[in-house]
Each structure stands twice: as C-alpha cells, then as structure tokens.
C-alpha cells in the first residue's frame, strides 16, 4: 500500500504543477513542448485536468491521461510536493487515483 501512495502523490504533484505552470507559461517557442519531469505540460493539462479538477464526475482518467503520465519521472515530480499547498482547483484524492486506475507499472509508491 505504501508503494501505491508514493506513485499517487507523484502523479498528484505532476497534475497540479502542470496545471499551474500551463496557466502561467506561454506556449513553447518554435512548437517545442513545455516539459516538466518528463511530461509535456500542455498534454497533461489537456488530458488529465478534467479528471482531477474539483467537482469532476468522470469515473476514470481517459486513456490519453494515462499515456501522458506513464512516462513521468516520478522522483523529479516528488520535488514539487510543496506546490500542492497553493493549488485549490485540484481534487487531490482524484489525482492520487491516477497511478492505480491507469495501472502504471514501476511508479514509486510514495515520495
């Protein structure tokens, strides 16, 4: 169970950081993606944002969300843990379900 918790926290972190950064960062120059810990921030916000937003009624993250998260550098994402305190539009419980709902192999269980 502790292992699943680490992956969940890491995914929650990436979702929150990506949603936060994509709201303030301009589009990447020359079409290059804006990357955060191995995740394309724009893709993450587009594919996972609706599932993780407070009040969402989606039953599961979309396949695109799982694909976007699957390549994340979870150790890197754990460094953004403190960013969670400033985000109010993300349902942490839902974001933490992503690793298990997506069956992400090799994701750490906790930060």
VEXMIMAR-359420 format. One record per residue: residue number from 1; residue in three letters; x, y, z of N, C-alpha, C, O in turn. Coordinates in pm, 1 decimal, always signed. Layout:
+-----+-----+----------+----------+----------+----------+----------+----------+----------+----------+----------+----------+----------+----------+
:   n : res :     n.xx :     n.yy :     n.zz :    ca.xx :    ca.yy :    ca.zz :     c.xx :     c.yy :     c.zz :     o.xx :     o.yy :     o.zz :
+-----+-----+----------+----------+----------+----------+----------+----------+----------+----------+----------+----------+----------+----------+
: NUM : ala :        X :        Y :        Z :        X :        Y :        Z :        X :        Y :        Z :        X :        Y :        Z :
...
+-----+-----+----------+----------+----------+----------+----------+----------+----------+----------+----------+----------+----------+----------+
This chain:
+-----+-----+----------+----------+----------+----------+----------+----------+----------+----------+----------+----------+----------+----------+
:   n : res :     n.xx :     n.yy :     n.zz :    ca.xx :    ca.yy :    ca.zz :     c.xx :     c.yy :     c.zz :     o.xx :     o.yy :     o.zz :
+-----+-----+----------+----------+----------+----------+----------+----------+----------+----------+----------+----------+----------+----------+
:   1 : unk :    +82.6 :   -119.6 :     +0.0 :     +0.0 :     +0.0 :     +0.0 :    +86.6 :   +125.3 :     +0.0 :    +53.6 :   +223.0 :    -67.3 :
:   2 : unk :   +197.4 :   +124.0 :    +74.9 :   +284.3 :   +240.4 :    +79.9 :   +339.3 :   +273.4 :    -57.5 :   +355.8 :   +391.0 :    -89.8 :
:   3 : unk :   +368.1 :   +172.8 :   -139.7 :   +419.7 :   +194.5 :   -273.7 :   +319.2 :   +266.2 :   -361.3 :   +355.8 :   +355.7 :   -437.5 :
:   4 : unk :   +193.9 :   +228.3 :   -351.3 :    +89.1 :   +293.1 :   -429.2 :    +72.1 :   +437.7 :   -389.4 :    +40.5 :   +522.7 :   -472.6 :
:   5 : unk :    +92.9 :   +465.2 :   -263.1 :    +79.3 :   +602.3 :   -214.1 :   +185.5 :   +692.5 :   -274.7 :   +156.2 :   +807.3 :   -307.9 :
:   6 : unk :   +308.4 :   +643.8 :   -289.9 :   +416.0 :   +724.4 :   -347.3 :   +384.6 :   +760.5 :   -492.0 :   +403.3 :   +875.0 :   -533.3 :
:   7 : unk :   +337.2 :   +663.7 :   -568.5 :   +302.3 :   +690.5 :   -707.8 :   +186.4 :   +788.8 :   -716.0 :   +184.8 :   +877.7 :   -801.1 :
:   8 : unk :    +90.8 :   +772.0 :   -627.9 :    -25.2 :   +860.9 :   -627.8 :    +15.8 :  +1003.6 :   -596.3 :    -30.9 :  +1097.4 :   -660.9 :
:   9 : unk :   +101.2 :  +1020.5 :   -499.1 :   +147.2 :  +1155.1 :   -463.0 :   +224.4 :  +1215.8 :   -578.8 :   +208.7 :  +1334.2 :   -608.8 :
:  10 : unk :   +307.3 :  +1136.2 :   -643.7 :   +385.0 :  +1187.3 :   -756.2 :   +294.5 :  +1231.6 :   -870.3 :   +317.0 :  +1337.0 :   -929.8 :
:  11 : unk :   +192.7 :  +1152.5 :   -901.3 :   +100.2 :  +1190.9 :  -1009.1 :    +22.6 :  +1314.8 :   -969.6 :     +3.1 :  +1404.9 :  -1051.3 :
:  12 : unk :    -21.3 :  +1320.2 :   -846.3 :    -91.3 :  +1439.1 :   -799.0 :     -3.4 :  +1561.6 :   -816.1 :    -49.5 :  +1666.7 :   -860.7 :
:  13 : unk :   +121.4 :  +1547.9 :   -781.0 :   +214.7 :  +1658.7 :   -795.0 :   +228.3 :  +1703.6 :   -939.3 :   +222.3 :  +1823.1 :   -968.4 :
:  14 : unk :   +246.5 :  +1608.7 :  -1029.5 :   +263.8 :  +1647.9 :  -1169.5 :   +138.7 :  +1715.2 :  -1222.7 :   +148.0 :  +1814.5 :  -1294.9 :
:  15 : unk :    +23.0 :  +1663.5 :  -1188.7 :   -101.1 :  +1724.7 :  -1236.8 :   -112.6 :  +1867.2 :  -1185.8 :   -144.2 :  +1959.0 :  -1261.5 :
:  16 : unk :    -87.1 :  +1884.9 :  -1058.8 :   -100.7 :  +2018.1 :  -1001.9 :     +4.1 :  +2114.2 :  -1055.9 :    -27.1 :  +2228.8 :  -1088.1 :
:  17 : unk :   +126.2 :  +2068.8 :  -1065.7 :   +232.2 :  +2154.0 :  -1119.0 :   +205.1 :  +2187.5 :  -1264.2 :   +220.5 :  +2302.3 :  -1305.8 :
:  18 : unk :   +164.7 :  +2087.9 :  -1341.3 :   +139.2 :  +2109.9 :  -1483.1 :    +23.4 :  +2204.9 :  -1503.7 :    +31.7 :  +2296.1 :  -1586.0 :
:  19 : unk :    -84.8 :  +2184.8 :  -1429.8 :   -199.3 :  +2274.9 :  -1444.1 :   -158.0 :  +2415.9 :  -1404.8 :   -195.6 :  +2512.8 :  -1470.6 :
:  20 : unk :    -80.8 :  +2427.1 :  -1298.0 :    -34.0 :  +2557.8 :  -1252.9 :    +57.9 :  +2622.0 :  -1356.0 :    +38.1 :  +2737.6 :  -1393.5 :
:  21 : unk :   +157.3 :  +2548.5 :  -1401.5 :   +254.5 :  +2603.2 :  -1495.3 :   +192.8 :  +2632.2 :  -1631.4 :   +228.7 :  +2730.9 :  -1695.7 :
:  22 : unk :   +101.7 :  +2548.7 :  -1675.7 :    +42.9 :  +2571.7 :  -1807.1 :    -46.2 :  +2695.8 :  -1806.7 :    -70.8 :  +2756.3 :  -1911.0 :
:  23 : unk :    -93.8 :  +2732.4 :  -1688.8 :   -176.6 :  +2852.1 :  -1679.9 :    -92.9 :  +2979.2 :  -1688.6 :   -142.7 :  +3083.2 :  -1731.6 :
:  24 : unk :    +33.4 :  +2971.8 :  -1648.1 :   +116.1 :  +3092.1 :  -1647.7 :   +225.2 :  +3092.2 :  -1753.5 :   +279.0 :  +3198.1 :  -1785.7 :
:  25 : unk :   +258.8 :  +2977.1 :  -1807.8 :   +367.3 :  +2969.2 :  -1905.8 :   +314.0 :  +2992.3 :  -2046.3 :   +210.0 :  +2937.4 :  -2082.9 :
:  26 : unk :   +383.8 :  +3072.9 :  -2125.5 :   +341.4 :  +3092.1 :  -2264.2 :   +366.9 :  +2965.2 :  -2343.5 :   +443.1 :  +2878.3 :  -2301.2 :
:  27 : unk :   +303.3 :  +2955.7 :  -2457.0 :   +324.6 :  +2839.0 :  -2543.1 :   +473.0 :  +2826.1 :  -2574.3 :   +543.8 :  +2925.6 :  -2589.9 :
:  28 : unk :   +517.3 :  +2705.0 :  -2582.9 :   +660.3 :  +2681.3 :  -2607.3 :   +700.8 :  +2740.0 :  -2741.4 :   +627.8 :  +2731.2 :  -2840.1 :
:  29 : unk :   +818.4 :  +2799.8 :  -2742.3 :   +868.6 :  +2860.6 :  -2864.8 :   +896.9 :  +2754.5 :  -2969.3 :   +940.5 :  +2644.0 :  -2937.2 :
:  30 : unk :   +872.1 :  +2788.8 :  -3093.6 :   +902.1 :  +2702.4 :  -3208.4 :   +835.7 :  +2566.3 :  -3198.6 :   +885.9 :  +2469.5 :  -3255.8 :
:  31 : unk :   +724.7 :  +2556.3 :  -3128.2 :   +649.1 :  +2432.3 :  -3124.3 :   +704.7 :  +2325.7 :  -3031.6 :   +648.6 :  +2216.3 :  -3024.7 :
:  32 : unk :   +812.8 :  +2353.7 :  -2960.2 :   +868.6 :  +2255.5 :  -2867.3 :   +776.8 :  +2245.1 :  -2745.8 :   +727.7 :  +2347.1 :  -2697.4 :
:  33 : unk :   +752.7 :  +2124.6 :  -2695.9 :   +663.8 :  +2110.2 :  -2579.5 :   +728.1 :  +2164.9 :  -2453.1 :   +850.4 :  +2163.6 :  -2439.1 :
:  34 : unk :   +646.8 :  +2212.1 :  -2362.8 :   +691.2 :  +2258.1 :  -2231.3 :   +694.4 :  +2136.3 :  -2140.9 :   +589.6 :  +2083.6 :  -2103.8 :
:  35 : unk :   +815.0 :  +2090.8 :  -2104.8 :   +831.1 :  +1966.1 :  -2031.7 :   +853.8 :  +1991.3 :  -1882.6 :   +927.8 :  +2081.9 :  -1844.2 :
:  36 : unk :   +789.2 :  +1910.1 :  -1799.8 :   +807.5 :  +1910.8 :  -1655.0 :   +825.4 :  +1765.2 :  -1612.8 :   +732.0 :  +1685.3 :  -1620.7 :
:  37 : unk :   +945.2 :  +1732.1 :  -1568.3 :   +974.3 :  +1596.3 :  -1519.4 :   +936.0 :  +1487.7 :  -1619.9 :   +879.5 :  +1384.5 :  -1583.9 :
:  38 : unk :   +967.6 :  +1513.4 :  -1744.4 :   +941.5 :  +1413.8 :  -1847.9 :   +798.9 :  +1411.5 :  -1900.3 :   +761.8 :  +1321.7 :  -1975.9 :
:  39 : unk :   +719.2 :  +1509.0 :  -1860.9 :   +579.7 :  +1514.8 :  -1903.2 :   +555.7 :  +1645.0 :  -1979.4 :   +596.8 :  +1752.2 :  -1934.9 :
:  40 : unk :   +489.9 :  +1635.2 :  -2092.5 :   +450.3 :  +1753.2 :  -2169.1 :   +339.1 :  +1822.8 :  -2090.2 :   +229.4 :  +1768.8 :  -2076.4 :
:  41 : unk :   +367.7 :  +1942.0 :  -2038.9 :   +274.2 :  +2013.1 :  -1952.0 :   +140.4 :  +2041.5 :  -2019.4 :    +35.1 :  +2026.6 :  -1957.5 :
:  42 : unk :   +144.2 :  +2082.0 :  -2145.1 :    +18.9 :  +2111.4 :  -2214.4 :    -64.3 :  +1984.9 :  -2233.5 :   -186.5 :  +1986.2 :  -2218.6 :
:  43 : unk :     +3.7 :  +1876.9 :  -2266.6 :    -66.9 :  +1749.0 :  -2284.8 :   -128.5 :  +1702.1 :  -2153.3 :   -243.1 :  +1657.4 :  -2150.1 :
:  44 : unk :    -51.3 :  +1712.7 :  -2044.8 :   -101.9 :  +1670.6 :  -1913.9 :   -223.6 :  +1752.6 :  -1873.5 :   -323.9 :  +1697.4 :  -1828.1 :
:  45 : unk :   -215.0 :  +1883.6 :  -1890.0 :   -327.5 :  +1968.8 :  -1853.8 :   -450.1 :  +1934.4 :  -1937.2 :   -561.6 :  +1929.6 :  -1885.2 :
:  46 : unk :   -430.0 :  +1910.8 :  -2065.0 :   -541.9 :  +1879.2 :  -2153.8 :   -600.7 :  +1741.8 :  -2125.6 :   -722.5 :  +1724.4 :  -2127.5 :
:  47 : unk :   -514.2 :  +1643.9 :  -2099.5 :   -560.5 :  +1505.9 :  -2088.8 :   -600.9 :  +1463.1 :  -1948.0 :   -680.7 :  +1370.5 :  -1933.0 :
:  48 : unk :   -548.3 :  +1527.5 :  -1845.7 :   -577.3 :  +1487.4 :  -1707.9 :   -652.0 :  +1592.8 :  -1627.3 :   -711.2 :  +1562.2 :  -1523.8 :
:  49 : unk :   -649.1 :  +1715.0 :  -1674.0 :   -707.7 :  +1824.0 :  -1597.5 :   -854.0 :  +1804.6 :  -1562.6 :   -893.8 :  +1831.5 :  -1449.2 :
:  50 : unk :   -934.5 :  +1759.1 :  -1655.7 :  -1077.6 :  +1745.8 :  -1628.8 :  -1105.7 :  +1637.2 :  -1525.0 :  -1200.3 :  +1649.4 :  -1447.1 :
:  51 : unk :  -1025.3 :  +1532.1 :  -1522.9 :  -1044.1 :  +1425.0 :  -1424.6 :  -1007.0 :  +1472.6 :  -1284.4 :  -1070.6 :  +1433.2 :  -1186.6 :
:  52 : unk :   -905.4 :  +1556.5 :  -1274.2 :   -851.5 :  +1597.8 :  -1144.0 :   -914.3 :  +1725.0 :  -1088.5 :   -892.1 :  +1757.9 :   -971.9 :
:  53 : unk :   -990.4 :  +1795.9 :  -1167.0 :  -1048.5 :  +1920.4 :  -1116.9 :  -1152.2 :  +1893.3 :  -1009.5 :  -1226.3 :  +1795.3 :  -1015.5 :
:  54 : unk :  -1155.9 :  +1981.1 :   -912.1 :  -1255.0 :  +1971.3 :   -805.6 :  -1394.4 :  +1968.9 :   -868.0 :  -1425.7 :  +2050.3 :   -954.9 :
:  55 : unk :  -1477.1 :  +1875.9 :   -823.4 :  -1613.2 :  +1864.1 :   -874.0 :  -1628.6 :  +1774.0 :   -994.7 :  -1740.5 :  +1754.8 :  -1042.4 :
:  56 : unk :  -1520.6 :  +1718.6 :  -1045.4 :  -1528.0 :  +1630.7 :  -1162.2 :  -1610.1 :  +1506.0 :  -1131.0 :  -1603.9 :  +1452.5 :  -1020.3 :
:  57 : unk :  -1686.0 :  +1461.0 :  -1228.3 :  -1766.2 :  +1339.7 :  -1212.5 :  -1719.7 :  +1228.0 :  -1305.5 :  -1786.8 :  +1125.7 :  -1318.8 :
:  58 : unk :  -1605.7 :  +1247.7 :  -1369.0 :  -1552.7 :  +1143.8 :  -1456.8 :  -1520.2 :  +1021.2 :  -1372.4 :  -1463.2 :  +1033.0 :  -1263.9 :
:  59 : unk :  -1556.3 :   +904.1 :  -1422.4 :  -1536.0 :   +780.1 :  -1345.7 :  -1391.7 :   +734.2 :  -1345.1 :  -1348.5 :   +668.6 :  -1250.3 :
:  60 : unk :  -1317.2 :   +766.7 :  -1447.6 :  -1177.9 :   +723.4 :  -1459.4 :  -1103.5 :   +821.4 :  -1548.3 :  -1164.1 :   +890.9 :  -1629.9 :
:  61 : unk :   -971.7 :   +826.6 :  -1532.4 :   -895.1 :   +911.9 :  -1623.4 :   -901.3 :   +854.8 :  -1764.6 :   -907.8 :   +733.3 :  -1783.7 :
:  62 : unk :   -899.3 :   +942.5 :  -1861.2 :   -901.2 :   +896.9 :  -2000.3 :   -771.0 :   +826.6 :  -2034.6 :   -669.1 :   +847.9 :  -1968.8 :
:  63 : unk :   -774.1 :   +744.7 :  -2135.3 :   -654.6 :   +673.2 :  -2181.1 :   -541.7 :   +770.9 :  -2211.4 :   -425.3 :   +743.0 :  -2182.8 :
:  64 : unk :   -576.6 :   +885.5 :  -2269.1 :   -476.0 :   +986.6 :  -2301.0 :   -405.5 :  +1037.0 :  -2175.4 :   -285.5 :  +1064.3 :  -2177.6 :
:  65 : unk :   -480.3 :  +1049.2 :  -2066.4 :   -421.3 :  +1091.4 :  -1939.6 :   -322.1 :   +985.2 :  -1891.4 :   -209.9 :  +1017.1 :  -1852.0 :
:  66 : unk :   -363.9 :   +861.8 :  -1895.0 :   -274.3 :   +752.7 :  -1852.4 :   -147.7 :   +750.8 :  -1936.8 :    -37.6 :   +733.2 :  -1884.5 :
:  67 : unk :   -163.6 :   +769.0 :  -2067.4 :    -46.8 :   +769.7 :  -2155.6 :    +46.2 :   +886.1 :  -2123.4 :   +168.4 :   +871.5 :  -2127.8 :
:  68 : unk :    -11.4 :  +1001.2 :  -2091.0 :    +69.3 :  +1119.5 :  -2059.7 :   +147.6 :  +1100.5 :  -1930.0 :   +261.8 :  +1145.4 :  -1920.0 :
:  69 : unk :    +89.1 :  +1036.1 :  -1833.0 :   +151.2 :  +1017.1 :  -1702.0 :   +252.6 :   +903.0 :  -1703.8 :   +350.5 :   +904.7 :  -1629.1 :
:  70 : unk :   +228.9 :   +806.4 :  -1787.5 :   +311.1 :   +684.8 :  -1789.3 :   +461.0 :   +713.6 :  -1803.1 :   +541.9 :   +640.6 :  -1745.9 :
:  71 : unk :   +499.2 :   +814.8 :  -1875.3 :   +640.5 :   +844.4 :  -1896.2 :   +700.7 :   +942.1 :  -1797.2 :   +812.9 :   +988.5 :  -1817.5 :
:  72 : unk :   +629.6 :   +974.3 :  -1691.4 :   +676.1 :  +1073.8 :  -1595.2 :   +796.6 :  +1025.7 :  -1516.1 :   +811.6 :   +906.5 :  -1489.4 :
:  73 : unk :   +881.6 :  +1119.8 :  -1479.3 :   +992.3 :  +1095.1 :  -1388.4 :   +937.2 :  +1123.9 :  -1248.6 :   +937.5 :  +1238.3 :  -1203.1 :
:  74 : unk :   +890.6 :  +1019.8 :  -1182.1 :   +822.4 :  +1037.3 :  -1054.7 :   +912.7 :  +1092.4 :   -944.7 :   +866.0 :  +1167.3 :   -858.8 :
:  75 : unk :  +1040.6 :  +1057.0 :   -945.7 :  +1132.7 :  +1112.3 :   -845.5 :  +1143.9 :  +1263.2 :   -862.3 :  +1149.2 :  +1336.8 :   -763.8 :
:  76 : unk :  +1147.6 :  +1308.4 :   -985.2 :  +1151.1 :  +1451.7 :  -1013.6 :  +1022.9 :  +1518.4 :   -964.4 :  +1027.3 :  +1625.3 :   -903.7 :
:  77 : unk :   +910.6 :  +1455.9 :   -990.4 :   +781.7 :  +1513.3 :   -952.0 :   +768.0 :  +1529.4 :   -801.5 :   +704.3 :  +1623.2 :   -753.7 :
:  78 : unk :   +827.6 :  +1438.4 :   -728.1 :   +819.8 :  +1445.5 :   -582.2 :   +883.6 :  +1574.1 :   -529.5 :   +849.3 :  +1619.6 :   -420.3 :
:  79 : unk :   +974.0 :  +1632.0 :   -604.3 :  +1038.1 :  +1756.9 :   -562.3 :   +939.3 :  +1872.8 :   -557.7 :   +966.6 :  +1975.0 :   -494.8 :
:  80 : unk :   +825.1 :  +1857.6 :   -623.8 :   +724.8 :  +1963.9 :   -630.0 :   +615.7 :  +1947.4 :   -524.2 :   +510.8 :  +2011.0 :   -533.7 :
:  81 : unk :   +638.5 :  +1865.1 :   -426.3 :   +538.2 :  +1834.1 :   -324.5 :   +480.7 :  +1959.7 :   -258.8 :   +360.0 :  +1967.6 :   -236.0 :
:  82 : unk :   +564.6 :  +2056.2 :   -228.6 :   +517.6 :  +2176.5 :   -159.5 :   +421.8 :  +2260.2 :   -244.3 :   +347.4 :  +2342.1 :   -190.3 :
:  83 : unk :   +422.7 :  +2241.0 :   -373.2 :   +332.5 :  +2316.2 :   -460.5 :   +186.5 :  +2279.9 :   -435.6 :    +97.2 :  +2357.0 :   -471.0 :
:  84 : unk :   +160.7 :  +2165.0 :   -375.9 :    +23.9 :  +2121.2 :   -350.9 :    -51.5 :  +2217.4 :   -260.6 :   -173.1 :  +2232.3 :   -272.6 :
:  85 : unk :    +19.5 :  +2281.8 :   -171.6 :    -45.8 :  +2369.9 :    -74.9 :   -108.4 :  +2494.6 :   -138.1 :   -198.0 :  +2555.1 :    -79.3 :
:  86 : unk :    -62.6 :  +2533.0 :   -255.5 :   -113.0 :  +2655.7 :   -316.1 :   -221.7 :  +2630.9 :   -420.7 :   -279.4 :  +2725.5 :   -474.4 :
:  87 : unk :   -248.9 :  +2505.5 :   -449.1 :   -348.4 :  +2474.1 :   -551.2 :   -483.2 :  +2446.9 :   -486.6 :   -492.3 :  +2367.4 :   -393.0 :
:  88 : unk :   -587.1 :  +2511.6 :   -535.3 :   -719.3 :  +2490.7 :   -478.8 :   -818.4 :  +2430.0 :   -575.3 :   -926.8 :  +2388.8 :   -534.2 :
:  89 : unk :   -784.0 :  +2423.4 :   -703.0 :   -879.1 :  +2375.6 :   -802.8 :   -859.9 :  +2228.9 :   -838.4 :   -924.0 :  +2179.4 :   -931.1 :
:  90 : unk :   -772.3 :  +2157.9 :   -766.3 :   -744.4 :  +2018.3 :   -793.6 :   -798.0 :  +1933.7 :   -679.2 :   -776.0 :  +1964.9 :   -562.2 :
:  91 : unk :   -868.9 :  +1825.9 :   -713.7 :   -915.7 :  +1729.9 :   -615.2 :   -802.9 :  +1629.8 :   -594.0 :   -781.2 :  +1540.9 :   -676.4 :
:  92 : unk :   -732.0 :  +1644.9 :   -483.6 :   -614.5 :  +1562.0 :   -457.2 :   -648.1 :  +1413.6 :   -456.0 :   -570.3 :  +1332.8 :   -506.8 :
:  93 : unk :   -759.5 :  +1377.0 :   -400.4 :   -797.4 :  +1235.9 :   -393.1 :   -812.0 :  +1176.1 :   -532.6 :   -769.0 :  +1063.3 :   -556.8 :
:  94 : unk :   -871.9 :  +1250.3 :   -623.4 :   -890.1 :  +1200.8 :   -760.1 :   -755.6 :  +1190.8 :   -831.4 :   -728.5 :  +1092.1 :   -899.9 :
:  95 : unk :   -672.6 :  +1291.7 :   -815.7 :   -542.1 :  +1288.3 :   -881.2 :   -459.0 :  +1171.0 :   -830.3 :   -384.2 :  +1109.5 :   -906.3 :
:  96 : unk :   -472.4 :  +1140.6 :   -702.3 :   -395.7 :  +1030.8 :   -644.3 :   -442.7 :   +894.0 :   -692.2 :   -373.1 :   +794.6 :   -671.8 :
:  97 : unk :   -557.8 :   +887.3 :   -754.4 :   -608.8 :   +760.6 :   -807.8 :   -548.1 :   +725.9 :   -943.2 :   -557.9 :   +611.6 :   -987.9 :
:  98 : unk :   -486.2 :   +822.6 :  -1008.3 :   -439.6 :   +801.5 :  -1144.8 :   -345.0 :   +682.5 :  -1159.0 :   -368.3 :   +599.6 :  -1247.0 :
:  99 : unk :   -239.4 :   +668.7 :  -1077.7 :   -149.0 :   +554.3 :  -1098.6 :   -220.1 :   +419.6 :  -1090.5 :   -195.7 :   +331.6 :  -1173.1 :
: 100 : unk :   -307.6 :   +402.7 :   -991.8 :   -375.4 :   +273.9 :   -979.4 :   -479.3 :   +254.5 :  -1088.9 :   -491.7 :   +145.1 :  -1143.8 :
: 101 : unk :   -553.5 :   +359.0 :  -1120.9 :   -654.4 :   +345.4 :  -1226.0 :   -590.8 :   +322.9 :  -1362.3 :   -649.3 :   +257.2 :  -1448.4 :
: 102 : unk :   -471.5 :   +377.1 :  -1382.1 :   -400.5 :   +360.2 :  -1508.9 :   -308.6 :   +237.2 :  -1507.9 :   -251.6 :   +200.8 :  -1610.7 :
: 103 : unk :   -295.0 :   +174.8 :  -1392.3 :   -208.0 :    +56.5 :  -1377.6 :    -66.2 :    +85.0 :  -1427.3 :    -11.7 :    +11.6 :  -1509.8 :
: 104 : unk :     -8.6 :   +192.0 :  -1375.7 :   +124.4 :   +232.9 :  -1416.4 :   +228.5 :   +146.4 :  -1345.6 :   +244.8 :   +154.7 :  -1223.9 :
: 105 : unk :   +297.3 :    +65.0 :  -1421.4 :   +399.0 :    -23.7 :  -1365.4 :   +527.2 :    +55.5 :  -1338.1 :   +566.9 :   +141.6 :  -1416.6 :
: 106 : unk :   +589.6 :    +24.6 :  -1226.5 :   +716.0 :    +87.9 :  -1192.7 :   +703.9 :   +224.3 :  -1127.8 :   +805.2 :   +284.2 :  -1091.6 :
: 107 : unk :   +583.2 :   +274.4 :  -1112.2 :   +566.6 :   +404.3 :  -1046.4 :   +596.3 :   +385.7 :   -898.4 :   +552.0 :   +287.3 :   -839.2 :
: 108 : unk :   +670.3 :   +477.7 :   -837.1 :   +701.3 :   +463.3 :   -694.4 :   +575.2 :   +469.9 :   -611.5 :   +474.8 :   +528.1 :   -652.7 :
: 109 : unk :   +581.6 :   +410.3 :   -495.6 :   +463.8 :   +402.1 :   -408.9 :   +445.0 :   +525.6 :   -321.3 :   +333.1 :   +553.7 :   -278.6 :
: 110 : unk :   +552.1 :   +599.9 :   -293.7 :   +541.8 :   +721.8 :   -214.1 :   +662.3 :   +811.8 :   -242.7 :   +765.1 :   +767.2 :   -293.7 :
: 111 : unk :   +646.6 :   +938.1 :   -208.5 :   +755.5 :  +1034.9 :   -228.8 :   +846.3 :  +1035.8 :   -108.8 :   +944.2 :  +1110.5 :   -106.0 :
+-----+-----+----------+----------+----------+----------+----------+----------+----------+----------+----------+----------+----------+----------+
